[in-house]
Amino acid sequence: MWVALVFLTLSIGRSQSLQYDMAEFNHYYRDGKLCFNQVVLYNWSHEHKRWHVEAWWLIEDEYNLREMPSKVGGRWVMQHDGWVIYAKRYRETWTTVDPERENKAIYEEKYRVGLPPR
């Protein structure tokens, strides 16, 4: 019991957190078939009155699907690459367009905050 408590405390202590306005779990389909799953993180632009993609990653296996957000204390929380990521909003979508690529047309990739390197 003590070992588990110490491990959990050390894990939380090493984790760093990031904040975004919205997290999206997107299932992208082409010709009626699932091509990939991805997480897309957005911040709201008050100046442009629209969502801007700031970071994204592919969900490549079953293990990563278990890392999807859960609501804790009014915020959505998930973990990825050692980061604890908080989002004010969360949505799950099934699309035939890639929202990350579509957003790139209005908000260039060079302006994205992205995920800091670990």
N, C-alpha and C positions, 0 to 999 in steps of 0.2 A: 504494500500500500504506500509506504513512504517513498519507495523508489519511483513509483508512477507519479506521485505528487511532485517530486523533485524534477523528474524528466519534463513534466508538463510546464512547470515553472521556468525551467531553462529554455524550453522551446519557445514559450511566449516571450521571454526576455530577448531572444535572438531575433524574433520576427520584427520587421519594420512595417509600418502601415502606410497605405496610400488611400486617397479619397477621390472619388469621381461622382459625378451627378447621377449617372445611370449605367447599369450593367445590362447587357442584352445577351441572352443565350440564343443563338441563331442556328437554325437547321436550314441549310441551303440545298435546294433541289433543282435538278436540271433534267428535262424530259421525264418528269415524274419519278426520278430516282434520287435518293439522298446522295449528295456529293461530299459534303463535310458538315461538321458542327464546329462552331466557333463562339468564343466570348468576345464581345465588342464593348469597350468602355468609352463612355461619352462624357463630355462636359457641355453645359448649356452656355451658348454665347449670348449674353445680354445685348451686345452691340448688334449682332446679326439676327437675333431672335430665332435661333435654330440650334440643333444638336451638332457638335463636332466630335468626330471619332478621335480619341487621344491614344488609344492602345487596343490591341487585339491579339488573340492567339487561337490556334486550332486546338480542338479537343480530339485527340488522336486515339484514345482507347477508353475502355470501360472504367478504368481507375479514375481518369480525369472527370468522368461524368459524376462521380461521387463528390467532387470538389465544388459542385454548383452551390450557389449562395443559399443561405438560410437567413431568415429575418431575426435579428437580435437587437433589442432595444430601439426599435424604430428604424434601423438601418439594415441593409443587406450586407452580409459578410461572406467573403470567400477567401481562399488561399491559392496562391500560384507562385511557383519558383521562390518560395521563402517569404513572399510578401503577404501581408494581411490586407485585403482590399475591401474598402467600405464604399457602398453606393447608396444614395438617397432613394433611388428607384431601381426597379428590376422588371424586365419583361422577357418573355420567351416568344420567339417568332419562328415561323415556317415560311420561307420566301423562295422566289424564283429569281431574285436578284441578290447580289452580294452587298449587304448594307455598308460594309467597310469600303469596298471599291466605289460604290455609288457616292458615298460621302467624300471620297478623295477628289471628286470632280468639283466640289464646292469649297473644300478645305484641304489645301495641299499638305501632303505628308510631312514636308519639312517643318511645318508649324506644330505638329503633334507633340504633346508632352511625352508620350510613350511610357514604358516601364523602365525605371532606372536599372542599370546592370547590377547583377548580384556578384 
